[in-house]
Amino acid sequence: MTIEADGAARPAEVPTGSTVTEALAAAGVSLGSLDQVEPPLYTVVSEGDLITVTRVVETFTTEEVEIPFV
């Protein structure tokens, strides 16, 4: 199976009956709390499957605006 994460594709070898979570651990891919994985983490994978990790970053911007007094 292949794992796409961080702009690179990595091959991963896991025993039959392993889940996406186990495959990511075997490949050394860690997930952030907002990261998305396709297929879901509980899915049992098989040879030839593709696991895609999409990194999600949350940012906050503060904007100060003057409102004229009327």
Secondary structure, 3 states (H helix, E strand, C coil): CEEEECCEEEECCCCCCCEHHHHHHHHCCCCCCCCEEECCCCCECCCCCEEEEECCCCCCCCCCCCCCCC
